């Protein structure tokens, strides 16, 4: 009798333990599912904000492409004219540079809040990081050109009082002396080449931007 009671007790105890373990596992799974759903909602929210940032970036990229395309064309007109006539428009564009503005606040939050690693698609994580690495490169090159090539040109322009007066006058063009032409022809050629390279760089960035936007839109559908 005692043995039977012991067996029944053990079976009952084991059954209780199994039920408790099953209950714990179910609770853990429910908690895990809730955490996963919560994480995915966060990811969805951040990716939606990221798409908005990319839309803003795209507008800035297109403006830079348009600016540098017009700039290179204006400088080309002087370079290939075979004359010493410099237009006001070419001079103004030579003294200006494109300014791409990257909107990276969402990406910074993605990294600082460890949301990036919650994106299930590892390839998408990689493409997001690559895009913002390339925006940093584009901005870095812009600043380099601004602080070196454009600074040199601006200093040379400022030192030429006749061109400074022309720049602020209402005249549309000015005839350069042979000495001025020998100086500024080289500058304009160099700045034209920089603009051509920048357009190519902006176009590459635009491709990155459009590809990433497409992938993100599919991800949050």
Order of alpha helices (4+ residues) and beta strands (2+ residues): alpha-beta-alpha-alpha-alpha-alpha-alpha-beta-alpha
